[in-house]
Amino acid sequence: MRSDREALIEALDAIEAGCKAVGVFPVETLSRTDGQALLARLDKLDQKLVALQRSLRGRLLMTRMSA
């Protein structure tokens, strides 16, 4: 059974791998509609990552303050 730390590292590695895959994708092969959909989805993911960072920062601060 893997540890929580290992699961976290695996999840972050998957995010990085996904970013690399999207970064090298030949976007010129996409239709205009698909390109716009890609950008919209990336914007949503960006918003989720920003919200996650804020949440984690808050949780870490609260943990440190209560320790």
Residue pairs with C-beta under 8 A, 6 or more apart in sequence:
2 10
22 38
22 42
27 35
27 38
30 38
